[in-house]
Amino acid sequence: MLAPLFDKPAVRWATANRLSLYGLGIPPAQYEALAGGRDMGTVLRSRVERLACGFSLDDNYFTWQAVGRRYSRDGQGPLPPYLRREQFDAVRARVDRVEVLNRSVTEYLAGCPDASRDRYVLLDAQDWMTDAQLTALWAEITRTARPGARVIFRTAAEPSLLPGRLDPALLARWRYEAALSRTLTERDRSAIYGGFHLYILEG
């Protein structure tokens, strides 16, 4: 039944496109956000160009990883701060502060006291959450956040995904730093994401 469908060139190309990106860590739920209504080839070309040409190779360890799948073997190339030799003692001295948990952030926060946290790093996980999952997550973030707490996250698309999806009453508690978010997006050397976003808890 599927053979005639996949014999169509446009369908074969779209399917290969999605499967290729899935192998790069971009699930189907994030694909449309990444495309943003544009041709995926154009989007990827733009972001690869930014990765390769937007920043100096002397300090962009993201490019080293993306192109060579490794960091410099001689130790002379750029490294993330936590892998630098001069940071080793600081990392070792604080290793007992690290706690590895295999559960969702929402579950973890549900067990935390009110107003007990002030920094939240979500990376791009929200891109494939449902509206209900987003609201559950941000309800726990808002409950556990101290006044002035900060949340940062990336998105495949350029704009923040929260307006129109998150419960407006929750979103109203947070101030979006639009100008600073644009600046931080421009400075994001990973270059693969469309946006970097910062929200600060009001009051």
C-alpha positions as CSV (number, residue, x, y, z in Angstrom):
1,M,0.0,0.0,0.0
2,L,2.8,2.4,0.8
3,A,5.0,1.6,-2.3
4,P,3.1,3.9,-4.7
5,L,3.2,6.7,-2.3
6,F,6.9,6.5,-1.8
7,D,7.5,6.3,-5.5
8,K,6.8,10.0,-5.8
9,P,10.0,12.0,-5.8
10,A,8.7,14.8,-3.5
11,V,7.6,12.3,-0.9
12,R,10.9,10.4,-1.1
13,W,12.8,13.6,-0.6
14,A,10.7,14.8,2.3
15,T,11.0,11.4,4.0
16,A,14.7,11.3,3.5
17,N,15.0,14.8,4.8
18,R,13.1,14.0,8.0
19,L,15.0,10.7,8.6
20,S,18.4,12.4,8.1
21,L,17.6,15.1,10.5
22,Y,16.2,12.6,13.0
23,G,19.6,11.0,13.0
24,L,21.1,14.4,13.9
25,G,18.9,14.6,16.9
26,I,16.0,16.6,15.4
27,P,12.8,14.6,16.0
28,P,9.7,15.0,13.8
29,A,8.1,17.3,16.3
30,Q,11.0,19.7,16.0
31,Y,11.2,19.5,12.2
32,E,8.4,22.0,11.4
33,A,9.7,24.4,14.0
34,L,13.2,24.3,12.4
35,A,11.8,24.8,8.9
36,G,9.5,27.7,9.9
37,G,7.6,27.4,6.7
38,R,10.7,27.7,4.6
39,D,12.5,25.2,2.4
40,M,14.6,23.0,4.7
41,G,17.6,23.1,2.4
42,T,17.7,26.8,2.7
43,V,17.5,26.8,6.5
44,L,20.2,24.2,6.8
45,R,22.5,26.0,4.4
46,S,22.1,29.2,6.3
47,R,22.9,27.6,9.7
48,V,25.8,25.6,8.4
49,E,27.2,28.8,6.9
50,R,26.9,30.6,10.2
51,L,28.5,27.7,12.0
52,A,31.5,27.6,9.6
53,C,31.9,31.3,8.9
54,G,30.1,33.3,11.7
55,F,32.8,32.8,14.4
56,S,36.5,32.3,14.6
57,L,37.7,28.7,14.5
58,D,40.2,29.7,17.1
59,D,37.5,29.7,19.8
60,N,34.5,27.9,18.4
61,Y,34.6,24.4,19.8
62,F,31.1,23.7,18.4
63,T,32.6,23.9,14.8
64,W,35.4,21.6,15.7
65,Q,32.8,19.0,16.9
66,A,30.4,19.5,14.0
67,V,33.1,19.2,11.3
68,G,35.7,16.9,12.8
69,R,33.6,15.1,15.4
70,R,36.3,15.8,17.9
71,Y,38.4,18.5,19.5
72,S,42.0,19.3,18.6
73,R,44.3,16.4,19.4
74,D,47.3,18.6,20.3
75,G,45.3,20.5,23.0
76,Q,45.9,23.8,21.1
77,G,42.4,24.1,19.7
78,P,39.3,25.5,21.6
79,L,37.7,23.4,24.3
80,P,34.5,23.8,26.4
81,P,35.5,25.5,29.8
82,Y,34.9,22.3,31.7
83,L,37.4,20.4,29.6
84,R,40.2,22.9,29.9
85,R,43.3,21.8,31.8
86,E,43.3,24.8,34.0
87,Q,39.7,24.1,35.1
88,F,40.4,20.5,36.2
89,D,41.0,21.2,39.9
90,A,37.9,23.3,40.1
91,V,35.8,20.6,38.5
92,R,37.3,17.9,40.7
93,A,36.7,19.9,43.8
94,R,33.0,20.3,43.0
95,V,32.2,16.9,41.6
96,D,30.3,15.9,44.8
97,R,27.7,18.6,43.9
98,V,26.6,16.8,40.8
99,E,23.5,14.7,41.0
100,V,22.5,12.6,38.0
101,L,18.7,12.0,37.7
102,N,16.9,9.9,35.1
103,R,13.5,11.6,35.2
104,S,11.7,14.6,33.8
105,V,12.5,18.1,35.0
106,T,8.8,18.5,35.8
107,E,8.9,15.5,38.1
108,Y,12.1,16.7,39.8
109,L,10.7,20.2,40.4
110,A,7.5,18.8,41.8
111,G,9.5,17.5,44.8
112,C,11.3,20.8,45.4
113,P,10.1,23.4,47.9
114,D,8.4,26.7,46.9
115,A,10.8,29.5,45.9
116,S,13.9,27.3,46.2
117,R,15.5,27.7,42.8
118,D,16.9,30.6,40.8
119,R,18.3,29.2,37.6
120,Y,16.7,26.9,35.0
121,V,18.4,25.6,31.8
122,L,16.0,23.8,29.5
123,L,18.1,23.6,26.2
124,D,15.6,22.8,23.4
125,A,13.5,20.1,25.1
126,Q,10.3,22.3,24.9
127,D,10.3,22.1,21.1
128,W,8.7,18.7,21.2
129,M,6.4,19.2,24.3
130,T,2.7,19.4,24.0
131,D,0.9,22.5,25.4
132,A,-0.2,20.5,28.4
133,Q,3.4,19.4,29.1
134,L,4.6,23.0,28.7
135,T,2.1,24.3,31.2
136,A,2.9,21.5,33.7
137,L,6.6,22.3,33.4
138,W,6.2,26.1,33.8
139,A,3.7,25.7,36.7
140,E,6.5,23.9,38.6
141,I,9.2,26.3,37.5
142,T,7.0,29.3,38.6
143,R,6.2,27.6,41.9
144,T,9.8,26.8,42.7
145,A,11.4,30.0,41.4
146,R,12.6,32.8,43.6
147,P,11.9,36.4,42.6
148,G,14.3,37.3,39.8
149,A,14.9,33.7,38.9
150,R,16.1,33.2,35.3
151,V,15.1,30.6,32.7
152,I,17.1,30.1,29.5
153,F,16.4,27.8,26.6
154,R,17.0,27.4,22.9
155,T,14.5,26.8,20.1
156,A,14.8,25.4,16.6
157,A,12.6,28.3,15.3
158,E,13.6,31.9,15.8
159,P,10.8,33.2,18.1
160,S,10.0,32.0,21.6
161,L,7.5,29.1,21.5
162,L,5.7,30.2,24.8
163,P,3.3,32.9,23.6
164,G,0.1,31.3,22.4
165,R,1.0,27.9,23.9
166,L,1.6,28.5,27.6
167,D,-1.2,29.3,30.0
168,P,-1.3,33.2,29.8
169,A,-1.6,33.5,33.6
170,L,1.7,31.7,34.0
171,L,3.4,33.5,31.2
172,A,2.3,36.9,32.7
173,R,4.5,36.1,35.8
174,W,7.6,36.2,33.6
175,R,9.4,39.0,31.8
176,Y,10.8,38.2,28.4
177,E,14.2,39.9,27.8
178,A,13.6,40.3,24.0
179,A,16.6,42.6,23.2
180,L,19.1,40.5,25.3
181,S,17.7,37.3,23.8
182,R,18.4,38.6,20.3
183,T,21.9,39.5,21.4
184,L,22.5,36.1,22.9
185,T,21.1,34.4,19.8
186,E,23.7,36.3,17.7
187,R,26.5,35.2,20.1
188,D,25.4,31.5,20.1
189,R,28.4,29.8,18.6
190,S,26.6,26.5,18.2
191,A,24.7,28.3,15.3
192,I,22.3,25.3,14.9
193,Y,19.4,26.8,16.8
194,G,17.1,29.6,15.7
195,G,16.7,31.4,19.0
196,F,18.2,31.7,22.5
197,H,15.6,33.0,25.0
198,L,15.8,34.5,28.5
199,Y,12.8,34.9,30.9
200,I,13.0,36.5,34.4
201,L,10.4,36.0,37.1
202,E,8.7,39.2,38.1
203,G,8.0,40.3,41.7
